[in-house]
Amino acid sequence: MSQKTCILVGAPVQSGAGQPGCVMGPAAYRTAGLGGALTSLGHRVEDRGDVAIAVPAPMPHANDAVENLAEFVSWTHALTVAAADASKDGLPIFLGGDHSLAAGTVAGVAQHAAALGQPQFVLWLDAHPDFHALDSTESGHLHGTPVAYFTGQDGFAPALDTPTAPVPAENVCMMGIRSVDRAENLRLAAAGVTVHDMRAIDEQGIAAPLRAFLSHVAAVNGRLHLSLDVDFLDPDIAPAVGTTVPGGATFREAHLIMEMLHDSGLVTSLDLVELNPFLDLRGRTAKLMVDLTASLMGRTVLDRKTRSY
């Protein structure tokens, strides 16, 4: 990956999660030195601050479980605009915030890809597939819905229109999945999303399925959005998340993915989501996420600093 203009966009969203704290995520990434790490690798960094929304009027829904729908809709609209604008000027890095933000960030980068005449792909690194719609969620937490939204699935109208450039479900590759309910399982199978759960990774390793996906993206001149959820990682190394699921990716597996993505030169945008600093241990998770971003952007194992803990 050559020198990039990295555009930091804060998305202090916590209305999609059940546990408060993600609102502090953007500040934690900045405090953990994300901008400095990127600059040290030779990239130009532009920090556009945090996106903000006006306090919306409540929005009812037939599914009584749904929480904070008006906020979700407002954030989706605002982040779609911010993502499309940032994509014109460089490689946007969206600092979350809970994963509901990806409804807007992916919709926005896909809109830009469509304007360029290129297909949009998404690598979804997460313990959960986040493939519910408003009418299928039982928890009501809307961080479980963004993939269904940006791939144009039914179940969001009339609260939200279909994105102007929905990402084809077959262009989404999920890795690290290990917490899926029955409704999502059925929806994923019907839509044709590629899913590599942790059992598949245990059996096959990370490299082979990732290499196959990246080869396909490159062959069709696609643009690649990486959405990295803290709970993709094992909670032993990344405790600062409200949705911990044991058995996640190891330190080396995560860095290998980032190193392979760097080598591919295909990543054009990035989400860093679900960091809850209130649950962290002396910034340990924030620093790890910064380190992973540095690997994605060109830091190699030979120049990675020794850990301070």
FENLIN-V50114 format. One record per residue. N is the residue number from 1. SS is DSSP state (2 for helix, 1 for strand, 0 for the rest). OMEGA is omega as a letter, one per 20 degrees, with the letter a starting at -180 (NA if undefined). Layout:
n = (N/N)
ss = (SS/SS)
omega = (OMEGA/OMEGA)
This chain:
n = (1/2/3/4/5/6/7/8/9/10/11/12/13/14/15/16/17/18/19/20/21/22/23/24/25/26/27/28/29/30/31/32/33/34/35/36/37/38/39/40/41/42/43/44/45/46/47/48/49/50/51/52/53/54/55/56/57/58/59/60/61/62/63/64/65/66/67/68/69/70/71/72/73/74/75/76/77/78/79/80/81/82/83/84/85/86/87/88/89/90/91/92/93/94/95/96/97/98/99/100/101/102/103/104/105/106/107/108/109/110/111/112/113/114/115/116/117/118/119/120/121/122/123/124/125/126/127/128/129/130/131/132/133/134/135/136/137/138/139/140/141/142/143/144/145/146/147/148/149/150/151/152/153/154/155/156/157/158/159/160/161/162/163/164/165/166/167/168/169/170/171/172/173/174/175/176/177/178/179/180/181/182/183/184/185/186/187/188/189/190/191/192/193/194/195/196/197/198/199/200/201/202/203/204/205/206/207/208/209/210/211/212/213/214/215/216/217/218/219/220/221/222/223/224/225/226/227/228/229/230/231/232/233/234/235/236/237/238/239/240/241/242/243/244/245/246/247/248/249/250/251/252/253/254/255/256/257/258/259/260/261/262/263/264/265/266/267/268/269/270/271/272/273/274/275/276/277/278/279/280/281/282/283/284/285/286/287/288/289/290/291/292/293/294/295/296/297/298/299/300/301/302/303/304/305/306/307/308/309)
ss = (0/0/0/0/1/1/1/1/1/1/1/0/0/0/0/0/0/0/0/0/0/2/2/2/2/2/2/2/2/2/2/0/0/2/2/2/2/2/2/2/0/0/0/1/1/1/1/1/1/1/0/0/0/0/0/0/0/0/0/0/0/0/0/0/0/0/0/0/2/2/2/2/2/2/2/2/2/2/2/2/2/2/2/2/2/2/2/0/0/0/1/1/1/1/1/1/0/0/2/2/2/2/2/2/2/2/2/2/2/2/2/2/2/2/2/2/0/0/0/1/1/1/1/1/1/0/0/0/0/0/0/0/0/0/0/0/0/0/0/0/0/2/2/2/0/2/2/2/2/2/0/0/0/0/0/0/0/0/0/0/0/0/0/0/0/0/0/0/2/2/2/1/1/1/1/1/1/0/0/0/0/2/2/2/2/2/2/2/2/2/2/0/0/1/1/1/1/2/2/2/2/2/2/2/0/0/2/2/2/2/2/2/2/2/2/2/2/2/2/0/0/0/1/1/1/1/1/1/1/2/2/2/1/0/0/0/0/0/0/0/0/0/0/0/0/0/0/0/1/0/2/2/2/2/2/2/2/2/2/2/2/2/2/2/0/0/1/1/1/1/1/1/1/0/0/0/2/2/2/0/0/0/0/2/2/2/2/2/2/2/2/2/2/2/2/2/0/0/0/0/0/0/0/0/0/0/0/0/0)
omega = (a/r/a/r/a/a/a/r/r/r/a/a/r/a/r/a/a/a/a/r/a/r/r/a/a/r/a/r/r/r/r/r/a/a/r/r/r/r/a/r/r/a/r/a/r/r/a/r/a/r/r/r/r/r/a/r/r/a/a/r/a/r/a/a/a/a/r/a/a/r/r/r/a/r/a/r/a/a/r/r/a/a/r/r/a/a/r/a/a/r/a/r/a/a/a/j/r/a/r/a/a/r/r/a/a/r/a/a/r/r/r/r/r/r/r/a/r/r/r/r/a/r/a/a/a/r/a/r/r/a/r/r/a/a/a/a/r/r/a/r/a/r/r/a/a/a/r/a/a/r/r/r/r/r/a/r/j/a/a/r/r/r/a/r/a/r/r/a/a/r/r/r/r/r/r/a/r/r/a/r/a/a/r/r/a/a/r/a/a/a/r/r/r/a/r/a/a/r/r/r/r/a/a/a/a/a/a/r/r/r/r/r/a/r/r/r/a/a/a/r/a/r/a/r/r/r/a/r/r/a/r/a/r/a/r/a/a/a/a/r/a/a/a/r/a/r/a/a/r/r/a/r/a/r/r/r/a/r/r/r/r/a/a/a/a/a/a/r/a/r/r/a/r/r/r/a/r/a/a/r/r/r/a/a/r/r/r/r/r/r/r/r/r/r/r/a/r/r/a/a/a/r/r/a/r/r/a/r/NA)
